[in-house]
């Protein structure tokens, strides 16, 4: 499924997180639609074959190749930022730029810090509530419920989100994430990101449990062009945070505007 927001402007493709959380970046896509034509693909759900990063890259390439823009921009949130990086490494020369919002982890140290931050933010009531959700029989419903509960840990002061999202995909998300971990353990990522030739920007909340500065440091040896912008009093979804929302959109739109207007080298 592919939703389109906005009627004119250069193409920006917005990638949702999860994996397996289709529609979670809908409000981000809508927030860019006043200046860009934004495409919001729902990533492939679990099917007869295991979901892999390579399959998601192939699906995204079909969208990029047929979007009607010779060099669109990618904006990915969380897992979607990781997919944007994997795509850009596999298909250099196809993108004007990529923006990574609340990017996930690519090394053991960053992942350990992420888990430590989550653990430190959970009180006894949160742990009990989270454990109680294991009684939900349907895995997709259970994943959605856990995501909603963990919002209080991932976010600071967010505006309501009116996303119209399909069900989560627990099996597809687990298969995809396990493949990403396998690729990291094999040394494929982040080393493959040295092939990325597009300008890249990380946009991160200082209060996101994902340790933004650590993640940036782990990627920069492979991507010296990777810039970093962060906000105080801001969690995992900056476009929804009261303290950061306005400056987040100002920063991201300016970045996209410049990168989409820049002619490729060569």
C-alpha positions as CSV (number, residue, x, y, z in Angstrom):
1,X,0.0,0.0,0.0
2,X,1.2,3.5,-0.8
3,X,-0.4,6.7,0.5
4,X,0.3,10.0,-1.2
5,X,0.2,13.4,0.6
6,X,0.3,16.7,-1.2
7,X,-0.4,17.5,-4.8
8,X,2.8,19.1,-6.0
9,X,6.5,19.6,-5.4
10,X,9.5,17.2,-5.4
11,X,9.1,13.7,-4.1
12,X,9.9,12.8,-0.5
13,X,9.4,9.2,0.5
14,X,8.7,8.7,4.2
15,X,9.5,5.4,5.8
16,X,7.7,4.2,8.9
17,X,9.3,2.5,11.9
18,X,8.9,-0.9,13.6
19,X,9.7,-2.9,11.8
20,X,6.1,-3.8,11.4
21,X,4.4,-0.5,12.4
22,X,2.7,0.7,9.2
23,X,1.2,4.1,9.4
24,X,3.3,5.2,12.3
25,X,4.9,8.0,10.2
26,X,1.7,9.2,8.7
27,X,1.6,12.5,10.5
28,X,5.3,13.1,9.6
29,X,4.4,12.6,5.9
30,X,1.4,14.9,6.2
31,X,3.5,17.6,7.9
32,X,5.8,17.7,4.8
33,X,3.0,17.8,2.3
34,X,2.6,21.6,2.2
35,X,5.9,21.8,0.3
36,X,6.6,18.4,-1.1
37,X,4.7,15.5,-2.6
38,X,5.2,12.8,0.0
39,X,4.8,9.1,-0.5
40,X,4.1,6.9,2.5
41,X,4.7,3.3,1.7
42,X,3.5,0.5,4.0
43,X,6.3,-2.0,4.1
44,X,5.7,-5.6,3.2
45,X,3.9,-7.7,5.7
46,X,4.8,-11.3,6.7
47,X,4.1,-13.8,3.9
48,X,5.2,-17.2,2.8
49,X,8.9,-16.4,2.7
50,X,10.8,-14.9,5.6
51,X,11.1,-11.1,5.5
52,X,14.6,-9.8,5.1
53,X,16.3,-6.4,4.7
54,X,17.0,-7.3,1.1
55,X,13.3,-7.8,0.3
56,X,12.4,-4.5,1.9
57,X,15.2,-2.8,-0.1
58,X,13.9,-4.4,-3.3
59,X,10.3,-3.2,-2.6
60,X,11.6,0.3,-1.9
61,X,13.7,0.4,-5.1
62,X,10.5,-0.3,-7.1
63,X,8.9,2.8,-5.5
64,X,12.0,5.0,-6.0
65,X,12.4,3.9,-9.6
66,X,8.7,4.5,-10.5
67,X,8.0,7.6,-8.4
68,X,8.3,10.1,-11.3
69,X,11.2,11.9,-9.7
70,X,14.8,11.2,-10.9
71,X,16.3,11.6,-7.4
72,X,13.8,11.7,-4.6
73,X,14.7,12.2,-0.9
74,X,14.2,9.6,1.8
75,X,13.0,10.4,5.3
76,X,13.0,7.5,7.7
77,X,11.9,7.2,11.3
78,X,13.4,4.7,13.7
79,X,13.6,1.4,11.8
80,X,12.7,3.4,8.7
81,X,15.9,5.4,9.1
82,X,17.8,2.1,9.2
83,X,16.1,1.0,6.0
84,X,16.8,4.3,4.4
85,X,20.5,3.7,5.1
86,X,20.4,0.2,3.8
87,X,18.7,1.3,0.6
88,X,21.1,4.2,0.0
89,X,24.0,1.8,0.3
90,X,22.6,-0.7,-2.1
91,X,21.5,1.9,-4.7
92,X,24.0,4.8,-4.8
93,X,23.1,7.6,-7.2
94,X,19.4,7.2,-6.8
95,X,18.7,9.7,-4.0
96,X,19.0,13.4,-3.5
97,X,19.4,13.0,0.3
98,X,18.3,11.0,3.3
99,X,17.1,12.2,6.7
100,X,17.3,9.9,9.6
101,X,14.8,10.7,12.4
102,X,15.3,8.9,15.7
103,X,17.6,6.3,14.0
104,X,18.0,2.9,15.4
105,X,21.3,1.2,16.6
106,X,24.1,-0.4,14.5
107,X,26.5,-1.5,17.2
108,X,26.5,-3.4,20.5
109,X,27.5,-0.4,22.6
110,X,24.7,1.8,21.3
111,X,22.2,-1.0,21.7
112,X,23.3,-1.7,25.3
113,X,22.9,2.0,26.1
114,X,19.4,2.0,24.6
115,X,18.4,-0.9,26.7
116,X,19.8,0.7,29.8
117,X,17.9,3.9,29.2
118,X,14.7,2.0,28.7
119,X,15.3,0.0,31.9
120,X,16.0,3.2,33.9
121,X,12.8,4.8,32.8
122,X,10.5,2.0,33.7
123,X,8.8,2.2,37.1
124,X,7.1,-0.8,38.8
125,X,3.7,0.1,37.4
126,X,5.0,0.3,33.9
127,X,6.7,-3.1,34.2
128,X,3.5,-4.7,35.6
129,X,1.4,-3.2,32.8
130,X,3.9,-4.4,30.2
131,X,3.9,-7.9,31.6
132,X,0.1,-8.0,31.6
133,X,0.0,-7.3,27.9
134,X,1.6,-10.7,27.3
135,X,-1.8,-12.1,28.0
136,X,-3.1,-10.7,24.7
137,X,-3.4,-13.7,22.4
138,X,-3.2,-11.9,19.0
139,X,0.5,-11.1,18.4
140,X,-0.3,-8.0,16.2
141,X,-2.7,-6.6,18.8
142,X,-0.1,-7.3,21.5
143,X,2.6,-5.5,19.6
144,X,0.3,-2.5,19.1
145,X,-0.6,-2.4,22.8
146,X,3.0,-2.5,23.9
147,X,4.0,0.2,21.5
148,X,1.2,2.5,22.9
149,X,2.3,1.8,26.5
150,X,6.0,2.5,25.7
151,X,5.1,5.9,24.3
152,X,5.5,7.3,27.8
153,X,9.1,6.2,27.8
154,X,10.0,7.1,24.2
155,X,8.3,10.6,24.3
156,X,8.4,13.7,26.4
157,X,5.4,16.0,25.7
158,X,3.8,14.9,22.4
159,X,0.8,16.3,20.6
160,X,-2.0,13.8,19.8
161,X,-1.5,11.7,16.7
162,X,-4.5,11.1,14.5
163,X,-2.7,8.3,12.5
164,X,-5.1,5.9,10.6
165,X,-2.9,2.8,10.8
166,X,-3.5,-0.8,9.7
167,X,-2.7,-3.5,12.3
168,X,0.9,-4.0,13.3
169,X,2.8,-6.9,11.9
170,X,4.5,-8.7,14.7
171,X,5.8,-11.7,12.7
172,X,7.1,-9.6,9.9
173,X,8.7,-7.1,12.3
174,X,10.5,-9.9,14.2
175,X,11.7,-11.6,11.0
176,X,13.0,-8.3,9.6
177,X,14.7,-7.2,12.8
178,X,16.4,-10.6,13.2
179,X,17.8,-10.3,9.7
180,X,19.1,-6.8,10.4
181,X,20.9,-8.1,13.6
182,X,22.3,-10.9,11.5
183,X,23.7,-8.5,9.0
184,X,25.2,-6.3,11.7
185,X,26.8,-9.4,13.4
186,X,28.3,-10.4,10.0
187,X,29.9,-7.0,9.6
188,X,27.7,-5.9,6.6
189,X,26.3,-2.9,8.5
190,X,27.4,-0.3,9.1
191,X,30.4,-0.9,6.8
192,X,28.2,-1.0,3.7
193,X,27.2,2.6,4.3
194,X,30.6,3.8,2.9
195,X,28.9,3.4,-0.5
196,X,26.3,6.1,0.3
197,X,26.9,9.1,-1.9
198,X,24.0,11.3,-0.8
199,X,24.0,14.0,1.8
200,X,22.6,12.7,5.1
201,X,21.2,14.3,8.2
202,X,20.3,12.8,11.6
203,X,17.5,14.5,13.5
204,X,17.3,13.3,17.1
205,X,15.7,14.1,20.4
206,X,18.0,14.4,23.4
207,X,15.5,12.4,25.5
208,X,15.1,9.6,22.9
209,X,16.2,6.4,24.6
210,X,18.0,5.7,21.3
211,X,21.4,7.3,22.1
212,X,21.6,9.7,19.2
213,X,25.2,10.9,19.6
214,X,26.5,7.4,20.1
215,X,24.6,6.2,17.0
216,X,26.0,9.2,15.0
217,X,29.6,8.4,16.2
218,X,29.2,4.7,15.1
219,X,28.1,5.8,11.6
220,X,30.4,8.7,10.9
221,X,33.5,6.6,10.1
222,X,31.6,5.2,7.2
223,X,29.6,8.3,6.4
224,X,31.8,11.4,7.0
225,X,29.0,13.5,5.4
226,X,26.5,12.6,8.1
227,X,25.3,15.7,9.9
228,X,23.6,15.8,13.3
229,X,20.9,18.0,14.8
230,X,19.2,17.4,18.1
231,X,16.7,19.1,20.4
232,X,16.3,19.3,24.2
233,X,13.0,18.2,25.8
234,X,12.4,15.9,22.8
235,X,11.9,12.2,22.5
236,X,11.7,9.6,19.7
237,X,9.2,11.5,17.4
238,X,10.4,15.1,17.1
239,X,7.6,16.1,14.7
240,X,5.1,15.5,17.5
241,X,7.0,17.0,20.4
242,X,5.7,20.4,21.6
243,X,9.1,21.8,22.3
244,X,10.8,20.7,19.1
245,X,8.0,20.4,16.5
246,X,8.3,23.8,14.9
247,X,12.1,23.8,14.7
248,X,12.2,20.2,13.5
249,X,10.0,21.0,10.5
250,X,11.9,24.2,9.8
251,X,15.2,22.3,9.8
252,X,14.0,19.3,7.9
253,X,12.2,21.2,5.2
254,X,15.2,23.5,4.7
255,X,17.5,20.5,4.3
256,X,15.2,18.8,1.8
257,X,14.7,22.0,-0.1
258,X,18.5,22.5,-0.6
259,X,19.3,18.9,-1.3
260,X,16.5,18.4,-3.8
261,X,17.7,21.5,-5.7
262,X,21.3,20.4,-5.8
263,X,22.4,18.8,-9.1
264,X,24.3,15.5,-8.7
265,X,28.0,15.4,-9.3
266,X,29.4,13.9,-12.5
